[in-house]
Amino acid sequence: MTVTSLRNLLLTVASLALATAGDIHRRMTHTALTAPMKLYPGEVANKYLRLEIPKGPISIVSFEADVVESDEDGNVVAVPLADAYLHHHVVFSDHKFYEREKNWWSPMKPKGANRGVSFGAGTESRGTRQAFPSPYRFTTVKGEDSLIANVHIINTRSMEARDAHKCLECPCSSEDRMLGGNDDNVTALFSAVVPRKGLENHCNSFLLAEDNTSCSPSAYFGGLYCCEDGEYCMDAFKDDVPDKPEKSTYHLRYTIEYEPVSRDTKPLYLAACCDATGDVDLPGNIEYDIPQCAPGGEDEDCVHVLETTQTLHGASSDAFGTGGSRSEEDKYVEVVYMVGHLHRGGISVALYLNDTELLCESLPTYGSGEPGEIGNEPGYINSMSSCTFDPPLVLRTTEKIRVVGKYNSSEPHQGVMSLFYIAVSDMPQEPGDVRSRTHGGSVLVAMAVGLALLAAILHWRRYDKRRQYDAVDTSINIEV
């Protein structure tokens, strides 16, 4: 048989196998709501909720979420960001399989969660679907039928824009602080807040040199730690509660696209990188404050730039559930997906390899529509651009990555973030294996692929009876 004939035969086999796999390996969709979060205007929900999913093992193709509202009749409608501000949702596994990873904590993750399955976003969630190229998937384990999510929503319904924008930055209120000394502008967080914050030694040298107010309990005046569940974002709204009508009832609506786990599935997990507030040795503070620019000064363009250097598997700020994942091992990984997370005022967040080679620049899209226009709301980030690598980007875990976050500083901001969500997969470690995976095309490789596809036909048939799962309509609260 000639090489050409062999090639044509393999192409035919591949086509038949893919057609069969495509028919049997059908993707399914699961949409559900979290438990309700009932809030007065100005009130904060910062809860850990259970997200029920089809029973594992499954491989997750994509995840997306948005905030919706329900009424007494069970009607569910999407909610404008100006009414219910989604500060963030962070989704994790909490299955017993991951017991060894349950001993660490962060403000966006309780003890009991881990980095098995991980998704996360903020206001951009509605317009930023997290999807992964085949065959790379987040996978669940046998018997796993739920995830845990930290859902952080602020009810800013009926507020003036100025108040709403102040609330979404989580200013410290009387519930969080004590006025001290002779200067009423200097605050000290209540003793219950300070131990949780643990701010010391989390900020990088740039923020410390800047005396960034987010890096010290004595100077802290707003952010995650002043946005506890059940608090009010400003005292005025707490004091006015008796005059308010009934609470609004919100849910996080989430949708996963999934398929059965196969022999070809390549499990994903999150890299520890990247948080612009950290560095190679420090995990990062997750959040930081933007001082207002000085008119006519060096930053006359009013752009605050925060730069740092990290490694893929270095110190982690736990922002997306990567705590405890630090590894000094120098190995190759396949990077398949990157997306940034910014707050209002954000301009861009970017990653560079060895300082100069741009890996990904994630840009926000601010709405330009009418107030309340779902998906195009003015004054809010409606989506973030992402970078998908297909074929994957091969990087060493110890390579230096420069992180650059930019914000408009024409007005001050507090509690902002410049984070990157990076999905990676392990791979063979010999350089030869790396080259063959990224530059295939030889006849031998084609033969191997053809044989694998032939075997896959029989494999997929065994999965046919497991294509359907029962839908789960709602989720329940989880105690942590």
C-alpha positions, 0 to 999 in steps of 0.5 A: 500500500502506498503512503498516499493510499494509507493516508486516504484510508486513515482519513476515511477512518478518521471521518467515520470515527469522528462522525460516530463519536459526534453522534454518540458523544453528544453534548448536553446542557444543564441550567439551574438556579442557586438558592434565593438571596433576599436583599433590601436595597444596599444589602450585601449577599456574600454566600456559599451556595451549592450548585447541583450538577449531573452526577459525575464523572462528566467533562465540562465543556463550558460554564456561564452564569448571570443574576436573575430575579424570581417572584412569588409566582415563580417567574424568573427574569434577568436583572440589570447590573445596576439593580443587582451588582455581581461582584463575583462568583467563584465556583469550586469542587468540594467532593471528598476526593479532594480532602487533602486540599481543604485546609486553606482559606481565602475571602472568596473561598471557604475551607472545604472547597478546593481546585478540582473544578474551578470557574469564576467571574464578576459583572462580566460573567453574563457576556463572558462564557468560559469555554474550552477547546476539545479535548480539554475539560474540567472533569468531575469524579465518580459520584460528584453531583454538586459544586460550591460557589461563593456568590457575592451580590450587592443590591443597588436597586433604585439608587442614584448612579453615584451611590450605586458606584460607591456601593459596588466598591464596598466602602467600610461602614459602621458595621466594619470599623471604629473611629479612632484617634483624633482624626475621624478619617483614620479607621481601624477595622473591628477585631473580627475583621483584622484576623481574616484580612491578614494583610501583612506581607501579601502586597508586592513592593510596588504597592508597598512603596505606593503606600497603597491603602489596601495593604494595611488594616490601619489604612483599609477603608473599603473592599472585600472585607467590608462586604460581609454577608448581611451587611449594608454597603452604606449606613444610609441604606441600613438606617432606611430599611424600615421604610423599604418595601419587600426584599428583592429575591435574586439567584445565580443562574448557571449553565454548564455544557457537558459530555461524558468523560472519555479516554481522550479527555485531558483534565484541566486545572487552574494555574496559581498565576496571576494576581498583579498584587503579588510577585514571585514569592508573595501570593498577592492581596487580591485587591488594591486601591487606585489613588486619584491622579494629580492633574498636570502630574507625571500621570497626566493621562490618568492611568494607574499601572500595576506591574509584577512578575510571577510564575504559573505555579508560584505563590497563589492569592487563592482568587480562583481556588488555587490555594495550596497549589504552589509547586517548585517543579519545573515542568511543561504544561499546556495552556488552553484558556486565559481571561482577565478580571477587572473592576469598574475603571479597568482598562486592561490586564495583560500577560507577557512571557519574559517581559516582552512576548505578549501572551494575552491581553484581556480587555473590558467592554463597557456598555453603551446602551440605555440604562437597564439594557441587559448585556449593554449597560452603561457604566459597567463592564459587560464582558471581558475578552479572552484568549483560547489556545488551540493547539495549546500554548506550551509553557514551563511552570517556572517561566517568568510571566509579567502581569500588567493591570491598568486602571483609569485613575481620573477618580479614585477606586477601592477594592479593584482587582487585576486577576487572570484565570488560566486553565492548564493541563499536564503533559509529557515532559520530554522535549521531544514529546512537546515537539511532537504534540505541537508539530505533528503531521508525520505518517506515523503520527497519522497511523497512531491517530487512526488506530486510536479513532478505531478504538474510540468507535467501540469505546463511545458505544459503551457510553451510549446508555449514559447520555441522559441525566436528570435535570436539577432545578434549584440548589440549596445553601451550604454551611461552611 
